[in-house]
């Protein structure tokens, strides 16, 4: 019971009951209209004993779409739909942030009426296929955003943050990881621009900086987190200068007084192998606010990294799918449920593989 995982944590003006975070996971239950619904509210309420919940990635505009039946936050109906989730979590005493997302080149023209997806540069994902409304398709060459268009995209993030506030969320997380639009701007592999948004590490950071400035114009910085993935090859990412880029970015983010920095430091989804993996200890040297580790952690490894002072919180994804009471299972050393099959993670199958995982029932001892 002395585990650091169960110590309260002061996240600026929010008090979290423990150090366990529900990681954002795309689950695809919003239907073709992309409307958040009561089933989604039930899903998050089931997991509300986490110290902090972060929603699945939520698109900031129609242009940002790139995943079938994922939710958005850019219409009045979407904003109303999300109110069910915020209310359900708050009624359980939970704290919840909405993750803001633009898929960038990790999209397809079939999501956009035949128009190509947008990106910092016209460089496509080199391998694999994307699930689209018309079935699996090869990735396409995206259209490079014009310099004059970038303020419009920044404004989409700002409006999405405004809507998240209207829906009742405690804050937002800016998704700048996993090969989506902001990450594409950050990394030299995907950003070959020659304007003020490309070239140097400072210029490649400019888009994220402007997004943060836009979002913090409607929310206090202490209610805004940022998600980075310096080690990940997901969506064909990984740049030779990754250590220089992400060290610089984290140092710049430190100036904002953000809610937290959420780093995918674990290698459970692979590693680009362009050097040694970046560690939370490295980020701790340049980012002095709350730090969240992510990807492949167990109860034991999470306790160790927090006890060592390398992180304040640890987020868990896959274990939370089939064990909605993960906090209670960790606290009581109860076994975790069998992992959910990947086919259920984001397939639009309603409650199946989503809200139908029972809480653990301990064996009575006489």
C-alpha contacts under 8 A as a table, 3 or more apart, distances in Angstrom:
res1	aa1	res2	aa2	distance
1	X	6	X	7.76
1	X	331	X	7.00
2	X	6	X	7.68
3	X	6	X	5.84
3	X	7	X	7.27
3	X	303	X	6.80
4	X	7	X	5.26
4	X	19	X	7.56
4	X	303	X	6.07
4	X	306	X	6.97
4	X	307	X	6.59
5	X	18	X	5.95
5	X	19	X	4.94
5	X	20	X	6.42
5	X	302	X	7.53
5	X	303	X	6.00
5	X	306	X	7.73
5	X	313	X	7.84
6	X	17	X	7.12
6	X	18	X	4.49
6	X	19	X	6.14
6	X	20	X	7.79
6	X	331	X	7.55
7	X	17	X	6.85
7	X	18	X	5.19
7	X	19	X	6.64
8	X	15	X	6.86
8	X	16	X	5.47
8	X	17	X	4.42
8	X	18	X	4.64
8	X	19	X	6.76
9	X	15	X	5.84
9	X	16	X	5.06
9	X	17	X	6.58
9	X	18	X	6.32
9	X	19	X	6.52
9	X	312	X	7.88
10	X	13	X	6.90
10	X	14	X	5.88
10	X	15	X	4.59
10	X	16	X	6.15
11	X	14	X	4.98
11	X	15	X	5.95
11	X	16	X	6.84
11	X	259	X	6.65
11	X	290	X	7.18
12	X	15	X	7.74
12	X	222	X	6.34
12	X	259	X	6.89
13	X	222	X	7.77
16	X	19	X	7.22
16	X	51	X	4.85
16	X	52	X	6.69
16	X	95	X	7.49
17	X	50	X	7.88
17	X	51	X	5.24
18	X	50	X	6.93
18	X	51	X	4.68
19	X	50	X	7.80
19	X	51	X	5.72
19	X	52	X	7.87
19	X	312	X	6.86
19	X	313	X	4.63
19	X	314	X	6.43
20	X	50	X	5.40
20	X	51	X	5.32
20	X	52	X	6.86
20	X	313	X	6.10
20	X	314	X	5.57
20	X	315	X	5.94
20	X	316	X	7.32
20	X	327	X	7.18
21	X	50	X	5.49
21	X	51	X	5.72
21	X	52	X	4.81
21	X	53	X	5.71
21	X	54	X	7.43
21	X	313	X	6.83
21	X	314	X	5.89
21	X	315	X	4.19
21	X	316	X	6.16
22	X	47	X	7.57
22	X	50	X	6.19
22	X	52	X	6.36
22	X	53	X	4.65
22	X	54	X	5.83
22	X	315	X	5.50
22	X	316	X	5.49
22	X	317	X	6.30
22	X	320	X	7.05
23	X	53	X	6.96
23	X	54	X	5.77
23	X	55	X	7.52
23	X	294	X	7.65
23	X	315	X	5.00
23	X	316	X	5.22
23	X	317	X	4.86
24	X	53	X	7.94
24	X	54	X	5.19
24	X	55	X	5.07
24	X	56	X	4.43
24	X	57	X	6.42
24	X	99	X	7.24
24	X	317	X	6.98
25	X	55	X	7.16
25	X	56	X	4.69
25	X	57	X	6.91
25	X	317	X	6.57
26	X	56	X	4.86
26	X	57	X	6.00
26	X	70	X	6.98
26	X	345	X	7.70
26	X	346	X	6.30
27	X	56	X	6.94
27	X	70	X	7.02
27	X	345	X	5.67
27	X	346	X	3.95
27	X	347	X	7.15
28	X	31	X	7.37
28	X	67	X	7.71
28	X	68	X	6.51
28	X	69	X	4.77
28	X	70	X	4.45
28	X	71	X	7.33
28	X	346	X	4.73
28	X	347	X	6.22
28	X	348	X	5.83
29	X	36	X	7.92
29	X	40	X	7.08
29	X	69	X	5.99
29	X	70	X	6.49
29	X	71	X	7.75
29	X	346	X	7.24
29	X	347	X	7.60
29	X	348	X	5.36
29	X	349	X	7.58
29	X	350	X	6.55
30	X	33	X	7.04
30	X	34	X	4.65
30	X	35	X	5.08
30	X	36	X	5.25
30	X	37	X	6.64
30	X	40	X	7.77
30	X	69	X	5.13
30	X	70	X	5.53
30	X	71	X	5.27
31	X	34	X	5.24
31	X	35	X	6.60
31	X	69	X	4.73
31	X	70	X	7.35
31	X	348	X	7.36
32	X	35	X	7.93
32	X	68	X	7.33
32	X	69	X	5.17
33	X	69	X	7.35
34	X	69	X	5.50
34	X	70	X	5.77
34	X	71	X	4.41
34	X	72	X	5.83
34	X	78	X	7.48
35	X	71	X	5.74
35	X	72	X	6.84
35	X	77	X	6.98
35	X	78	X	5.14
35	X	81	X	6.12
36	X	40	X	6.52
36	X	71	X	5.85
36	X	72	X	7.67
36	X	78	X	6.14
36	X	81	X	4.69
36	X	82	X	5.39
37	X	40	X	5.43
37	X	41	X	6.50
37	X	81	X	5.51
37	X	82	X	7.08
37	X	84	X	7.08
37	X	85	X	7.83
38	X	41	X	4.77
38	X	42	X	6.20
38	X	81	X	7.84
38	X	84	X	6.24
38	X	85	X	7.20
39	X	42	X	5.09
39	X	43	X	6.33
39	X	350	X	7.87
39	X	351	X	7.32
39	X	355	X	7.66
40	X	43	X	4.97
40	X	44	X	6.42
40	X	85	X	6.71
41	X	44	X	5.39
41	X	45	X	6.08
41	X	82	X	7.90
41	X	84	X	5.69
41	X	85	X	3.93
41	X	86	X	7.55
41	X	88	X	6.08
41	X	89	X	7.61
42	X	45	X	5.02
42	X	46	X	6.10
42	X	85	X	7.39
42	X	88	X	7.23
42	X	355	X	7.09
43	X	46	X	5.34
43	X	47	X	6.85
43	X	354	X	6.86
43	X	355	X	5.42
44	X	47	X	5.21
44	X	48	X	6.14
44	X	53	X	7.82
44	X	55	X	7.99
44	X	85	X	6.76
44	X	88	X	7.74
44	X	89	X	6.53
45	X	48	X	4.97
45	X	85	X	7.38
45	X	88	X	5.61
45	X	89	X	4.83
45	X	92	X	6.81
46	X	49	X	7.90
46	X	324	X	5.81
46	X	325	X	7.24
46	X	355	X	7.84
47	X	50	X	6.30
47	X	53	X	7.86
47	X	320	X	7.48
47	X	324	X	4.98
47	X	325	X	6.20
47	X	326	X	7.75
48	X	51	X	7.73
48	X	52	X	7.86
48	X	53	X	6.89
48	X	89	X	5.78
48	X	92	X	6.41
48	X	93	X	7.33
48	X	94	X	5.11
48	X	95	X	7.63
49	X	92	X	7.78
49	X	93	X	7.82
49	X	94	X	6.43
49	X	325	X	7.29
49	X	327	X	6.42
50	X	53	X	6.26
50	X	94	X	7.24
50	X	327	X	6.25
51	X	94	X	7.04
51	X	95	X	6.91
52	X	94	X	6.96
52	X	95	X	5.22
52	X	96	X	5.87
52	X	97	X	7.69
53	X	94	X	7.52
53	X	95	X	6.14
53	X	96	X	4.57
53	X	97	X	6.27
54	X	96	X	5.73
54	X	97	X	4.87
54	X	98	X	5.85
54	X	99	X	6.43
54	X	173	X	7.50
55	X	58	X	7.76
55	X	96	X	7.29
55	X	97	X	6.38
55	X	98	X	5.07
55	X	99	X	5.70
56	X	98	X	7.48
56	X	99	X	6.32
57	X	70	X	7.78
57	X	71	X	7.74
57	X	98	X	7.69
57	X	99	X	5.06
57	X	100	X	5.99
57	X	101	X	5.49
57	X	175	X	7.41
58	X	70	X	6.97
58	X	71	X	5.37
58	X	72	X	4.94
58	X	73	X	6.42
58	X	98	X	7.35
58	X	99	X	5.83
58	X	100	X	5.20
58	X	101	X	5.26
59	X	62	X	7.43
59	X	64	X	5.62
59	X	65	X	6.12
59	X	70	X	7.90
59	X	71	X	6.62
59	X	72	X	4.52
59	X	73	X	6.18
59	X	74	X	7.57
59	X	100	X	6.05
59	X	101	X	4.62
59	X	102	X	5.63
59	X	103	X	7.81
60	X	64	X	6.21
60	X	72	X	6.25
60	X	73	X	5.68
60	X	74	X	5.66
60	X	100	X	6.21
60	X	101	X	5.98
60	X	102	X	6.38
60	X	156	X	5.82
60	X	157	X	5.82
60	X	159	X	7.92
60	X	160	X	5.47
61	X	64	X	5.12
61	X	65	X	7.08
61	X	72	X	7.14
61	X	73	X	7.35
61	X	74	X	5.52
61	X	102	X	7.65
61	X	156	X	6.33
62	X	65	X	5.59
62	X	74	X	7.73
62	X	112	X	7.75
63	X	102	X	7.82
63	X	112	X	6.83
63	X	117	X	7.51
63	X	118	X	7.95
64	X	101	X	7.06
64	X	102	X	4.28
64	X	103	X	5.43
64	X	104	X	6.52
65	X	102	X	6.78
65	X	103	X	6.23
65	X	107	X	6.91
65	X	111	X	6.53
65	X	112	X	7.88
66	X	103	X	5.69
66	X	104	X	7.92
66	X	106	X	6.50
66	X	107	X	4.18
66	X	108	X	6.52
66	X	111	X	6.35
66	X	132	X	7.79
67	X	70	X	5.84
67	X	107	X	7.27
67	X	131	X	7.24
67	X	132	X	7.10
68	X	131	X	7.30
68	X	132	X	6.37
68	X	133	X	6.39
69	X	348	X	7.26
71	X	78	X	7.73
72	X	75	X	7.82
72	X	78	X	6.26
73	X	78	X	5.36
73	X	79	X	5.82
73	X	160	X	5.77
73	X	163	X	6.72
73	X	164	X	7.25
74	X	78	X	6.63
74	X	79	X	7.31
74	X	159	X	7.51
74	X	160	X	5.99
74	X	163	X	7.43
75	X	78	X	5.23
75	X	79	X	6.29
76	X	79	X	5.05
76	X	80	X	6.18
77	X	80	X	5.09
77	X	81	X	6.08
78	X	81	X	4.94
78	X	82	X	6.25
79	X	82	X	5.30
79	X	83	X	6.63
79	X	163	X	6.02
79	X	164	X	7.06
79	X	166	X	7.26
79	X	167	X	5.59
80	X	83	X	5.28
80	X	84	X	7.55
80	X	167	X	6.50
81	X	84	X	5.99
81	X	85	X	7.74
82	X	85	X	5.35
82	X	86	X	6.52
82	X	167	X	5.89
83	X	86	X	5.21
83	X	87	X	5.98
83	X	167	X	4.66
83	X	168	X	6.21
84	X	87	X	5.26
84	X	88	X	6.01
85	X	88	X	5.13
85	X	89	X	6.18
86	X	89	X	5.39
86	X	90	X	6.13
86	X	96	X	6.93
86	X	167	X	6.94
86	X	168	X	5.64
86	X	169	X	5.63
87	X	90	X	5.13
87	X	91	X	6.06
87	X	168	X	7.25
88	X	91	X	5.23
88	X	92	X	6.63
89	X	92	X	5.20
89	X	93	X	6.50
89	X	94	X	5.14
89	X	95	X	6.99
89	X	96	X	7.16
90	X	93	X	4.87
90	X	94	X	5.06
90	X	95	X	6.62
91	X	94	X	7.38
95	X	170	X	6.41
96	X	169	X	5.97
96	X	170	X	5.65
96	X	171	X	7.02
97	X	169	X	5.70
97	X	170	X	5.54
97	X	171	X	4.58
97	X	172	X	4.68
97	X	173	X	6.37
98	X	164	X	6.75
98	X	169	X	6.58
98	X	171	X	6.49
98	X	172	X	4.58
98	X	173	X	6.01
99	X	172	X	5.55
99	X	173	X	4.47
99	X	174	X	5.87
99	X	175	X	6.29
100	X	157	X	7.15
100	X	160	X	7.32
100	X	161	X	7.75
100	X	172	X	6.88
100	X	173	X	6.08
100	X	174	X	5.10
100	X	175	X	5.73
101	X	174	X	6.98
101	X	175	X	5.49
101	X	180	X	7.85
102	X	175	X	7.88
102	X	180	X	6.42
102	X	181	X	5.63
102	X	182	X	7.66
103	X	106	X	5.40
103	X	107	X	6.13
103	X	180	X	4.66
103	X	181	X	5.49
104	X	107	X	6.37
104	X	117	X	6.31
104	X	118	X	5.37
104	X	119	X	5.02
104	X	180	X	5.29
104	X	181	X	4.11
104	X	182	X	7.91
104	X	184	X	7.63
105	X	108	X	7.63
105	X	117	X	5.56
105	X	118	X	5.73
105	X	119	X	5.21
105	X	124	X	6.70
105	X	125	X	7.38
105	X	140	X	7.97
105	X	141	X	7.69
105	X	142	X	5.55
105	X	180	X	6.92
105	X	181	X	6.87
106	X	117	X	7.74
106	X	125	X	7.25
106	X	130	X	7.86
106	X	139	X	7.57
106	X	179	X	7.37
106	X	180	X	6.31
106	X	235	X	6.91
107	X	111	X	7.29
107	X	117	X	5.76
107	X	130	X	7.37
107	X	139	X	7.52
108	X	111	X	5.79
108	X	112	X	7.27
108	X	116	X	6.31
108	X	117	X	5.73
108	X	130	X	7.57
108	X	132	X	7.18
108	X	139	X	6.69
108	X	140	X	6.53
109	X	112	X	5.06
109	X	113	X	6.36
109	X	114	X	4.54
109	X	115	X	4.95
109	X	116	X	4.56
109	X	117	X	6.00
109	X	140	X	7.87
110	X	113	X	5.76
110	X	114	X	5.43
110	X	115	X	7.65
110	X	132	X	6.68
110	X	133	X	6.86
110	X	134	X	7.35
111	X	114	X	7.42
111	X	132	X	7.15
111	X	133	X	7.20
112	X	115	X	5.37
112	X	116	X	7.10
112	X	117	X	7.36
116	X	140	X	7.35
116	X	141	X	7.35
116	X	142	X	5.51
116	X	143	X	6.07
117	X	141	X	7.94
117	X	142	X	4.96
117	X	143	X	6.14
118	X	142	X	5.16
118	X	143	X	4.74
118	X	144	X	5.78
118	X	145	X	6.05
119	X	122	X	6.73
119	X	142	X	5.94
119	X	143	X	6.09
119	X	144	X	5.10
119	X	145	X	5.99
119	X	181	X	6.23
119	X	184	X	7.11
119	X	185	X	7.91
120	X	144	X	5.10
120	X	145	X	5.71
120	X	181	X	7.57
120	X	184	X	6.61
120	X	185	X	5.76
120	X	190	X	7.15
120	X	191	X	5.64
120	X	192	X	7.55
120	X	193	X	6.89
121	X	142	X	7.35
121	X	143	X	6.91
121	X	144	X	4.44
121	X	145	X	7.23
121	X	190	X	6.44
121	X	191	X	5.62
121	X	192	X	5.92
121	X	193	X	6.38
122	X	141	X	5.80
122	X	142	X	5.04
122	X	143	X	5.34
122	X	144	X	5.11
123	X	141	X	5.80
123	X	142	X	6.45
123	X	190	X	6.42
124	X	139	X	6.60
124	X	140	X	5.78
124	X	141	X	4.48
124	X	142	X	6.15
125	X	128	X	7.82
125	X	139	X	6.08
125	X	140	X	7.45
125	X	141	X	7.79
125	X	235	X	6.53
125	X	236	X	5.77
126	X	139	X	7.61
126	X	236	X	6.68
127	X	138	X	7.93
127	X	139	X	7.53
127	X	236	X	7.55
128	X	138	X	6.69
128	X	139	X	7.28
129	X	136	X	6.07
129	X	137	X	5.37
129	X	138	X	4.52
129	X	139	X	5.84
130	X	136	X	5.47
130	X	137	X	5.40
130	X	138	X	6.22
130	X	139	X	6.31
131	X	134	X	7.93
131	X	135	X	5.70
131	X	136	X	4.52
131	X	137	X	6.52
132	X	135	X	5.05
132	X	136	X	5.81
132	X	137	X	6.74
145	X	149	X	6.28
145	X	150	X	6.96
146	X	149	X	5.24
146	X	150	X	6.94
147	X	150	X	5.66
147	X	195	X	7.35
148	X	151	X	6.83
149	X	152	X	5.42
149	X	153	X	6.78
150	X	153	X	5.15
150	X	154	X	6.27
150	X	207	X	7.91
151	X	154	X	4.98
151	X	155	X	6.11
152	X	155	X	5.04
152	X	156	X	6.40
153	X	156	X	5.01
153	X	157	X	6.74
154	X	157	X	5.30
154	X	158	X	6.47
154	X	207	X	7.89
154	X	210	X	6.68
154	X	211	X	5.20
154	X	214	X	6.60
155	X	158	X	4.91
155	X	159	X	6.13
155	X	211	X	7.92
155	X	214	X	6.81
156	X	159	X	5.24
156	X	160	X	6.11
157	X	160	X	5.02
157	X	161	X	6.21
157	X	211	X	6.52
157	X	214	X	7.12
157	X	215	X	6.47
158	X	161	X	5.18
158	X	162	X	6.32
158	X	211	X	7.30
158	X	214	X	5.04
158	X	215	X	4.60
158	X	217	X	7.62
158	X	218	X	7.13
159	X	162	X	4.93
159	X	163	X	6.22
159	X	215	X	7.95
160	X	163	X	5.03
160	X	164	X	6.13
161	X	164	X	4.94
161	X	165	X	6.28
161	X	172	X	6.76
161	X	215	X	5.88
161	X	218	X	6.98
161	X	219	X	7.30
162	X	165	X	5.18
162	X	166	X	6.36
162	X	215	X	7.89
162	X	218	X	6.02
162	X	219	X	7.57
163	X	166	X	4.85
163	X	167	X	6.10
164	X	167	X	5.02
164	X	168	X	6.50
164	X	169	X	5.72
164	X	171	X	7.52
164	X	172	X	7.26
165	X	168	X	5.28
165	X	169	X	5.58
165	X	170	X	7.30
165	X	171	X	7.17
165	X	219	X	7.69
166	X	169	X	7.64
169	X	172	X	7.43
170	X	223	X	6.86
171	X	219	X	7.56
171	X	223	X	4.55
171	X	224	X	5.74
171	X	225	X	7.91
172	X	223	X	6.53
172	X	224	X	5.11
172	X	225	X	6.30
173	X	224	X	5.66
173	X	225	X	4.39
173	X	226	X	5.35
173	X	227	X	6.87
174	X	212	X	7.89
174	X	224	X	7.34
174	X	225	X	6.12
174	X	226	X	4.77
174	X	227	X	6.21
175	X	180	X	7.90
175	X	182	X	7.36
175	X	226	X	6.29
175	X	227	X	5.19
175	X	228	X	7.38
176	X	180	X	6.93
176	X	181	X	7.33
176	X	182	X	4.85
176	X	183	X	4.97
176	X	208	X	7.61
176	X	226	X	6.63
176	X	227	X	5.29
176	X	228	X	5.35
176	X	229	X	7.75
177	X	180	X	6.35
177	X	182	X	7.20
177	X	183	X	5.23
177	X	227	X	5.74
177	X	228	X	4.44
177	X	229	X	4.85
177	X	230	X	7.94
178	X	183	X	6.79
178	X	228	X	7.61
178	X	229	X	5.99
178	X	232	X	6.70
178	X	233	X	7.73
178	X	234	X	5.61
178	X	235	X	6.59
178	X	237	X	7.56
179	X	182	X	7.83
179	X	183	X	5.30
179	X	184	X	5.77
179	X	234	X	6.30
179	X	235	X	5.15
179	X	236	X	7.08
179	X	237	X	5.82
180	X	183	X	5.48
180	X	184	X	5.96
180	X	235	X	7.79
181	X	184	X	5.01
181	X	185	X	6.49
182	X	185	X	5.14
182	X	186	X	6.37
182	X	207	X	7.11
182	X	208	X	6.20
183	X	186	X	4.94
183	X	187	X	6.24
183	X	228	X	7.66
184	X	187	X	5.54
184	X	189	X	7.87
184	X	190	X	5.26
184	X	191	X	6.20
185	X	188	X	7.77
185	X	190	X	6.85
185	X	191	X	5.38
185	X	197	X	7.53
185	X	198	X	7.60
185	X	204	X	5.59
185	X	205	X	7.15
185	X	207	X	6.92
185	X	208	X	7.98
186	X	191	X	7.08
186	X	201	X	7.59
186	X	204	X	4.85
186	X	205	X	5.55
186	X	208	X	7.87
186	X	245	X	7.37
187	X	190	X	5.78
187	X	191	X	5.97
187	X	204	X	7.11
187	X	237	X	7.94
187	X	238	X	7.46
187	X	239	X	6.09
187	X	242	X	7.18
187	X	245	X	7.39
188	X	191	X	4.96
188	X	192	X	6.62
188	X	199	X	7.71
188	X	204	X	7.87
188	X	239	X	5.88
188	X	240	X	7.91
188	X	241	X	7.44
189	X	192	X	7.46
189	X	237	X	7.07
189	X	238	X	6.83
189	X	239	X	5.21
189	X	240	X	8.00
190	X	237	X	7.75
191	X	198	X	6.21
191	X	199	X	7.77
191	X	204	X	7.38
192	X	198	X	6.23
192	X	199	X	6.86
193	X	197	X	6.57
193	X	198	X	4.40
193	X	199	X	6.44
194	X	197	X	7.37
194	X	198	X	5.39
194	X	199	X	6.19
195	X	198	X	5.72
195	X	199	X	7.81
196	X	199	X	7.82
196	X	203	X	5.64
196	X	206	X	7.79
197	X	203	X	4.69
197	X	204	X	5.20
197	X	205	X	7.44
197	X	206	X	5.89
197	X	207	X	6.59
198	X	201	X	7.93
198	X	203	X	5.11
198	X	204	X	4.92
199	X	203	X	6.19
199	X	204	X	6.59
200	X	203	X	5.14
200	X	204	X	6.22
201	X	204	X	5.18
201	X	205	X	6.23
201	X	244	X	7.75
201	X	245	X	5.61
201	X	248	X	7.32
202	X	205	X	5.24
202	X	206	X	6.48
202	X	248	X	7.88
203	X	206	X	5.10
203	X	207	X	7.97
204	X	207	X	6.87
205	X	208	X	5.59
205	X	209	X	6.25
205	X	249	X	6.57
206	X	209	X	4.99
206	X	210	X	6.18
207	X	210	X	5.17
207	X	211	X	6.23
208	X	211	X	5.01
208	X	212	X	6.19
209	X	212	X	5.18
209	X	213	X	6.19
210	X	213	X	4.97
210	X	214	X	6.09
211	X	214	X	5.05
211	X	215	X	6.13
212	X	215	X	5.10
212	X	216	X	5.91
213	X	216	X	5.20
213	X	217	X	6.23
214	X	217	X	5.27
214	X	218	X	7.40
215	X	218	X	5.75
215	X	219	X	6.25
215	X	224	X	7.82
216	X	219	X	4.74
216	X	220	X	5.46
216	X	221	X	5.42
216	X	224	X	7.32
217	X	220	X	7.38
219	X	223	X	6.49
219	X	224	X	7.27
220	X	223	X	5.55
220	X	224	X	7.09
221	X	224	X	5.17
221	X	256	X	6.47
221	X	257	X	5.92
221	X	258	X	4.82
221	X	259	X	6.44
222	X	225	X	7.88
222	X	257	X	6.10
222	X	258	X	4.76
222	X	259	X	4.15
222	X	260	X	7.85
223	X	258	X	6.83
223	X	259	X	5.11
224	X	258	X	5.59
224	X	259	X	5.14
224	X	260	X	7.28
225	X	258	X	5.87
225	X	259	X	5.07
225	X	260	X	4.86
225	X	261	X	5.79
225	X	262	X	7.11
226	X	258	X	7.96
226	X	260	X	6.76
226	X	261	X	5.19
226	X	262	X	5.94
227	X	261	X	6.21
227	X	262	X	4.57
227	X	263	X	5.87
227	X	264	X	7.63
228	X	261	X	7.71
228	X	262	X	6.29
228	X	263	X	5.02
228	X	264	X	6.24
229	X	232	X	5.66
229	X	263	X	5.85
229	X	264	X	4.68
229	X	265	X	6.79
230	X	238	X	7.70
230	X	242	X	6.42
230	X	243	X	7.47
230	X	246	X	6.42
230	X	263	X	7.70
230	X	264	X	7.04
230	X	265	X	7.14
230	X	278	X	6.72
231	X	238	X	7.08
231	X	264	X	7.33
231	X	265	X	6.50
231	X	266	X	7.89
231	X	267	X	7.24
231	X	271	X	5.52
231	X	272	X	6.26
231	X	277	X	5.85
231	X	278	X	6.50
232	X	237	X	6.69
232	X	238	X	6.57
232	X	264	X	7.64
232	X	267	X	7.26
232	X	269	X	7.21
232	X	270	X	6.21
232	X	271	X	5.16
232	X	272	X	5.97
233	X	236	X	5.43
233	X	237	X	4.53
233	X	238	X	5.41
233	X	270	X	6.37
233	X	271	X	5.65
233	X	272	X	4.81
234	X	237	X	5.80
234	X	269	X	7.50
234	X	270	X	7.61
237	X	272	X	7.41
238	X	242	X	6.98
238	X	272	X	5.43
238	X	274	X	7.33
239	X	242	X	5.23
239	X	274	X	7.33
240	X	274	X	5.94
241	X	244	X	5.48
241	X	245	X	6.15
242	X	245	X	5.07
242	X	246	X	5.98
243	X	246	X	5.47
243	X	247	X	5.91
243	X	278	X	6.96
244	X	247	X	5.38
244	X	248	X	6.14
245	X	248	X	5.29
245	X	249	X	6.19
246	X	249	X	4.86
246	X	250	X	6.00
247	X	250	X	5.31
247	X	251	X	6.24
247	X	282	X	7.84
247	X	283	X	6.90
247	X	286	X	7.16
248	X	251	X	5.19
248	X	252	X	6.30
249	X	252	X	5.13
249	X	253	X	6.15
250	X	253	X	5.01
250	X	254	X	6.24
250	X	283	X	6.73
250	X	286	X	6.32
250	X	287	X	5.76
251	X	254	X	5.19
251	X	255	X	7.26
251	X	286	X	4.94
251	X	287	X	5.68
252	X	255	X	5.66
252	X	256	X	7.75
253	X	256	X	5.69
253	X	257	X	7.74
253	X	258	X	7.38
253	X	287	X	7.22
254	X	257	X	6.20
254	X	258	X	7.26
254	X	286	X	7.18
254	X	287	X	4.97
254	X	288	X	6.37
254	X	289	X	6.80
257	X	289	X	6.89
258	X	261	X	7.40
258	X	289	X	7.03
259	X	289	X	7.42
259	X	290	X	6.80
260	X	289	X	6.04
260	X	290	X	4.61
260	X	291	X	5.57
260	X	292	X	6.95
261	X	287	X	7.89
261	X	289	X	7.40
261	X	290	X	6.47
261	X	291	X	5.07
261	X	292	X	6.08
262	X	291	X	6.09
262	X	292	X	4.54
262	X	293	X	6.11
262	X	294	X	7.25
263	X	280	X	7.53
263	X	291	X	7.58
263	X	292	X	6.11
263	X	293	X	5.29
263	X	294	X	6.07
264	X	293	X	6.20
264	X	294	X	4.71
264	X	295	X	5.85
265	X	277	X	7.63
265	X	278	X	6.64
265	X	279	X	5.99
265	X	280	X	6.66
265	X	293	X	6.28
265	X	294	X	6.01
265	X	295	X	6.71
266	X	269	X	7.89
266	X	293	X	7.74
266	X	294	X	6.04
266	X	295	X	4.61
266	X	296	X	5.84
266	X	297	X	7.36
267	X	270	X	5.00
267	X	271	X	5.72
267	X	295	X	6.70
267	X	296	X	7.02
268	X	295	X	5.95
268	X	296	X	5.07
269	X	295	X	7.58
271	X	277	X	7.62
273	X	276	X	7.12
273	X	277	X	7.71
278	X	282	X	6.72
279	X	282	X	5.33
279	X	283	X	6.76
280	X	283	X	5.04
280	X	284	X	6.05
280	X	293	X	6.99
280	X	310	X	5.64
280	X	311	X	6.69
281	X	284	X	4.98
281	X	285	X	6.59
281	X	310	X	5.15
281	X	311	X	7.99
282	X	285	X	5.45
282	X	286	X	7.25
283	X	286	X	5.51
283	X	287	X	5.74
284	X	287	X	5.19
284	X	288	X	6.14
284	X	291	X	7.44
284	X	310	X	6.41
284	X	311	X	7.68
285	X	288	X	7.20
287	X	291	X	7.86
288	X	291	X	7.92
290	X	311	X	7.46
290	X	312	X	5.97
290	X	313	X	7.76
291	X	310	X	7.89
291	X	311	X	5.08
291	X	312	X	5.43
291	X	313	X	6.49
292	X	311	X	5.73
292	X	312	X	6.05
292	X	313	X	4.70
292	X	314	X	5.24
292	X	315	X	6.77
293	X	311	X	6.28
293	X	313	X	6.51
293	X	314	X	4.77
293	X	315	X	6.24
294	X	297	X	6.79
294	X	314	X	5.92
294	X	315	X	5.12
294	X	316	X	6.66
295	X	315	X	7.43
295	X	316	X	6.92
295	X	317	X	7.40
296	X	316	X	7.60
297	X	300	X	7.96
297	X	301	X	5.85
297	X	302	X	5.85
297	X	314	X	7.72
297	X	315	X	7.97
297	X	316	X	6.88
298	X	301	X	5.26
298	X	302	X	5.92
299	X	302	X	5.23
299	X	303	X	6.19
299	X	330	X	6.68
300	X	303	X	5.20
300	X	304	X	6.31
301	X	304	X	5.09
301	X	305	X	6.28
302	X	305	X	5.38
302	X	306	X	6.27
302	X	314	X	6.18
303	X	306	X	5.34
303	X	307	X	5.92
304	X	307	X	5.08
304	X	308	X	6.04
305	X	308	X	5.13
305	X	309	X	6.49
305	X	310	X	5.57
305	X	311	X	6.16
306	X	309	X	5.12
306	X	310	X	5.84
306	X	311	X	4.97
306	X	312	X	5.67
306	X	313	X	6.94
306	X	314	X	7.95
307	X	310	X	7.70
308	X	311	X	7.88
309	X	312	X	7.10
311	X	314	X	7.24
316	X	319	X	6.41
316	X	320	X	6.48
317	X	320	X	5.53
317	X	321	X	6.97
318	X	321	X	5.35
318	X	322	X	7.52
318	X	339	X	7.27
318	X	340	X	7.96
319	X	322	X	6.18
319	X	323	X	5.98
319	X	326	X	7.17
319	X	336	X	7.44
319	X	339	X	6.82
320	X	323	X	4.92
320	X	324	X	5.22
320	X	325	X	7.51
320	X	326	X	5.95
321	X	324	X	6.20
321	X	339	X	7.54
321	X	340	X	6.75
321	X	353	X	7.94
321	X	354	X	7.10
321	X	357	X	7.94
322	X	336	X	7.99
322	X	337	X	5.80
322	X	338	X	6.78
322	X	339	X	5.80
322	X	340	X	5.66
322	X	353	X	7.73
322	X	357	X	5.58
323	X	326	X	5.16
323	X	336	X	6.21
323	X	337	X	5.62
323	X	357	X	6.78
323	X	358	X	7.53
323	X	359	X	6.78
323	X	360	X	7.96
324	X	357	X	7.04
324	X	358	X	7.55
324	X	359	X	6.56
325	X	328	X	5.43
325	X	329	X	6.28
325	X	359	X	5.71
325	X	360	X	7.31
326	X	329	X	4.98
326	X	330	X	6.07
326	X	336	X	7.42
327	X	330	X	5.21
327	X	331	X	6.07
328	X	331	X	4.96
328	X	332	X	6.08
328	X	334	X	7.83
329	X	332	X	5.36
329	X	333	X	5.60
329	X	334	X	4.58
329	X	335	X	6.55
329	X	336	X	6.75
329	X	360	X	7.40
330	X	333	X	5.10
330	X	334	X	6.51
331	X	334	X	7.80
334	X	360	X	7.64
334	X	362	X	7.69
340	X	344	X	6.79
340	X	345	X	7.31
340	X	353	X	6.69
341	X	344	X	5.68
341	X	345	X	7.06
342	X	345	X	5.16
342	X	346	X	7.97
343	X	346	X	7.15
343	X	347	X	6.46
344	X	347	X	5.39
344	X	349	X	7.42
344	X	352	X	7.40
344	X	353	X	5.19
344	X	354	X	7.56
345	X	353	X	6.89
345	X	354	X	7.61
349	X	352	X	5.68
349	X	353	X	7.53
350	X	353	X	7.99
350	X	354	X	7.13
351	X	354	X	5.03
351	X	355	X	5.07
351	X	356	X	5.91
352	X	355	X	6.70
352	X	356	X	5.88
353	X	356	X	6.21
353	X	357	X	7.13
354	X	357	X	7.10
